[in-house]
Amino acid sequence: MKPHEFRAMSRDELEEQVRELQREIFNLRFRKAAQQLDNPVKVRMVRKDLARALSILHEIDMGIETKAGEGN
């Protein structure tokens, strides 16, 4: 997901998205260990999405507001 998609979400939606991404990372890592993962790059993509979501949550906590279109 793009940062502007995360910024369009409410705080509760972001927190739910973070939990969902954490579950997905767990499942991907488990499947990777069992060598049943079709696309190993998926783990990296999900980790980056999680980092983006956590960054946006931190911005909300700090009261930092960004203009629409900034930081695509």
DRENMAR-470496 format. One record per residue: residue number from 1; residue in one letter; chain; x, y, z negated of N, C-alpha, C in turn. Coordinates in steps of 0.02 Angstrom, whole numbers, always signed. Layout:
<pts>
 pos code unit    n_x    n_y    n_z   ca_x   ca_y   ca_z    c_x    c_y    c_z
 NUM    A    A      X      Y      Z      X      Y      Z      X      Y      Z
...
</pts>
This chain:
<pts>
 pos code unit    n_x    n_y    n_z   ca_x   ca_y   ca_z    c_x    c_y    c_z
   1    M    A    +42    -59     +0     +0     +0     +0    +44    +62     +0
   2    K    A    +16   +114    +28    +51   +178    +29    +37   +216    -35
   3    P    A    +83   +261    -55    +72   +299   -116     +7   +339   -116
   4    H    A    -12   +366    -59    -74   +406    -58   -135   +362    -71
   5    E    A   -131   +298    -56   -186   +252    -71   -191   +241   -146
   6    F    A   -134   +237   -180   -134   +230   -253   -158   +294   -286
   7    R    A   -138   +351   -259   -159   +415   -288   -233   +428   -281
   8    A    A   -265   +396   -233   -337   +404   -224   -377   +363   -275
   9    M    A   -344   +319   -311   -378   +276   -360   -383   +312   -428
  10    S    A   -432   +291   -467   -437   +316   -536   -386   +279   -579
  11    R    A   -377   +303   -640   -330   +272   -686   -349   +199   -699
  12    D    A   -413   +186   -710   -436   +117   -724   -423    +72   -664
  13    E    A   -436    +97   -604   -423    +57   -544   -349    +43   -536
  14    L    A   -307    +93   -552   -235    +83   -548   -212    +29   -598
  15    E    A   -238    +33   -659   -218    -17   -709   -239    -87   -688
  16    E    A   -298    -93   -658   -320   -158   -633   -276   -181   -575
  17    Q    A   -257   -135   -532   -213   -151   -476   -145   -175   -501
  18    V    A   -119   -144   -554    -55   -164   -584    -60   -236   -610
  19    R    A   -115   -250   -646   -124   -319   -671   -128   -369   -614
  20    E    A   -164   -350   -561   -171   -395   -504   -104   -407   -470
  21    L    A    -64   -354   -462     +2   -361   -431    +48   -404   -474
  22    Q    A    +44   -396   -540    +86   -437   -584    +67   -510   -579
  23    R    A     +2   -525   -574    -19   -595   -565     +5   -622   -498
  24    E    A     +2   -579   -446    +24   -602   -381    +99   -616   -380
  25    I    A   +138   -574   -413   +211   -586   -417   +224   -652   -453
  26    F    A   +188   -664   -508   +198   -726   -544   +184   -786   -499
  27    N    A   +127   -783   -463   +109   -838   -419   +159   -847   -363
  28    L    A   +183   -792   -334   +232   -797   -280   +298   -826   -305
  29    R    A   +319   -805   -365   +382   -832   -392   +375   -907   -407
  30    F    A   +316   -926   -432   +304   -997   -446   +305  -1037   -381
  31    R    A   +272  -1011   -329   +272  -1046   -265   +341  -1048   -234
  32    K    A   +380   -994   -244   +448   -993   -218   +491  -1047   -251
  33    A    A   +483  -1054   -317   +521  -1105   -353   +502  -1175   -330
  34    A    A   +439  -1184   -312   +416  -1249   -288   +428  -1257   -213
  35    Q    A   +459  -1207   -183   +475  -1206   -112   +413  -1215    -68
  36    Q    A   +359  -1181    -88   +298  -1183    -49   +280  -1113    -23
  37    L    A   +328  -1068    -23   +316   -999     -3   +331   -992    +72
  38    D    A   +280   -970   +109   +288   -963   +182   +329   -901   +200
  39    N    A   +318   -846   +165   +351   -783   +182   +388   -756   +120
  40    P    A   +453   -769   +114   +490   -747    +55   +496   -672    +48
  41    V    A   +485   -635   +102   +488   -562    +99   +427   -534    +61
  42    K    A   +374   -573    +57   +313   -553    +23   +327   -534    -50
  43    V    A   +373   -570    -83   +390   -556   -153   +417   -485   -158
  44    R    A   +462   -466   -114   +491   -399   -115   +438   -345   -103
  45    M    A   +393   -359    -56   +341   -310    -40   +294   -299    -99
  46    V    A   +276   -353   -133   +231   -347   -190   +266   -311   -248
  47    R    A   +330   -325   -258   +368   -291   -311   +370   -216   -298
  48    K    A   +380   -196   -235   +381   -125   -218   +313    -93   -229
  49    D    A   +259   -128   -212   +192   -102   -224   +181    -93   -299
  50    L    A   +203   -141   -339   +197   -136   -412   +235    -75   -438
  51    A    A   +295    -65   -413   +335     -7   -434   +300    +58   -415
  52    R    A   +271    +61   -356   +234   +121   -335   +175   +134   -381
  53    A    A   +137    +82   -396    +79    +90   -440    +99   +113   -509
  54    L    A   +152    +84   -536   +176   +104   -602   +202   +176   -601
  55    S    A   +233   +196   -547   +257   +265   -541   +199   +315   -540
  56    I    A   +146   +298   -504    +88   +342   -502    +55   +345   -571
  57    L    A    +51   +289   -606    +24   +289   -674    +66   +334   -720
  58    H    A   +131   +330   -712   +175   +372   -752   +164   +446   -735
  59    E    A   +155   +462   -672   +141   +530   -652    +77   +555   -685
  60    I    A    +26   +512   -687    -37   +531   -718    -25   +544   -793
  61    D    A    +13   +501   -826    +27   +510   -897    +65   +574   -911
  62    M    A   +110   +592   -867   +150   +652   -876   +114   +715   -854
  63    G    A    +57   +707   -822    +19   +765   -798    +46   +795   -735
  64    I    A    +84   +756   -697   +112   +780   -635    +60   +770   -580
  65    E    A    +45   +824   -545     -2   +819   -490    +34   +833   -425
  66    T    A    +20   +792   -375    +50   +802   -310     -4   +821   -260
  67    K    A    +15   +858   -210    -32   +877   -157    -45   +816   -113
  68    A    A   -103   +816    -82   -119   +762    -35    -70   +764    +23
  69    G    A    -44   +706    +41     +3   +702    +96    +76   +704    +74
  70    E    A    +88   +722    +12   +157   +723    -13   +179   +653    -30
  71    G    A   +240   +636    -15   +268   +571    -33   +234   +513     +1
  72    N    A   +213   +523    +62   +177   +471   +100   +193   +405    +71
</pts>
